[in-house]
């Protein structure tokens, strides 16, 4: 029984070592500043897919590229649905 325990402990230790080594080795240190690496200051993070905007009527957060837009007095408003946009503008179902 003692030999089996040693083999199991050795295997678990090896797995733990591989996991730790892979976690530590993932992030490589950056060399130099952004200009030296050819990165643009104004370049957006590629991980960011979309920005959330708040509906002024129901206060729901909506992805900006999916929101319904209304431009009024030089201000752009974003809505989650046509119903919220209509409520904001004061339209009713009978109006068009």
C-alpha positions in Angstrom: 0.0 0.0 0.0 2.9 2.4 0.8 4.2 2.2 -2.8 0.8 3.0 -4.3 0.5 6.0 -2.1 3.9 7.3 -3.2 3.1 6.8 -6.9 -0.2 8.6 -6.5 1.5 11.5 -4.6 4.2 11.7 -7.3 1.5 11.9 -10.0 -0.4 14.6 -8.2 2.7 16.5 -7.5 3.6 16.4 -11.2 0.2 17.6 -12.2 0.4 20.5 -9.6 3.8 21.4 -10.9 2.6 21.6 -14.5 -0.4 23.7 -13.5 1.7 26.2 -11.6 4.3 26.4 -14.4 1.6 27.0 -17.0 0.0 29.7 -14.9 3.2 31.5 -14.2 4.5 31.2 -17.8 1.3 32.7 -19.4 2.1 36.4 -18.9 5.3 37.6 -20.5 6.7 40.9 -19.3 6.4 43.8 -21.7 9.7 45.3 -23.0 9.9 49.0 -23.5 7.0 51.5 -23.6 4.0 51.4 -26.0 5.7 53.5 -28.6 8.7 51.2 -28.7 6.4 48.1 -29.1 4.5 49.8 -31.9 1.3 50.2 -30.0 -0.9 53.2 -30.5 -2.1 55.2 -27.5 -5.6 55.6 -28.9 -6.0 52.0 -30.0 -8.9 50.4 -28.2 -8.6 47.2 -26.2 -9.4 44.4 -28.6 -11.2 42.5 -25.8 -13.8 45.3 -25.5 -16.7 44.3 -27.8 -19.2 47.1 -27.1 -20.1 49.8 -24.7 -23.3 49.8 -22.6 -25.5 52.8 -22.6 -28.4 53.5 -20.3 -32.0 53.9 -21.5 -33.3 57.3 -20.0 -36.8 55.9 -19.6 -36.5 52.5 -18.0 -32.7 52.8 -17.1 -31.9 49.5 -18.8 -28.3 49.0 -19.9 -28.2 48.2 -23.7 -25.2 47.5 -26.0 -24.6 50.7 -27.9 -24.6 49.0 -31.3 -28.0 47.4 -30.6 -29.7 50.5 -29.1 -32.3 52.6 -30.8 -30.9 56.1 -31.3 -32.7 59.4 -31.2 -30.9 62.7 -31.8 -32.6 65.7 -30.2 -31.1 69.2 -29.6 -27.6 68.0 -30.4 -27.8 65.1 -27.9 -28.0 61.5 -28.8 -30.3 59.3 -26.7 -30.2 55.5 -26.7 -33.2 53.3 -26.0 -33.7 49.6 -25.4 -36.9 49.5 -27.4 -39.2 51.5 -29.7 -41.7 51.6 -26.8 -39.2 53.5 -24.6 -38.3 55.8 -27.4 -42.0 56.6 -28.0 -42.6 57.1 -24.3 -39.6 59.5 -24.2 -40.9 61.5 -27.3 -44.5 61.5 -26.1 -45.9 59.5 -29.0 -48.9 57.2 -28.5 -49.9 54.2 -30.6 -52.4 56.3 -32.6 -49.8 58.9 -33.7 -47.5 58.4 -36.6 
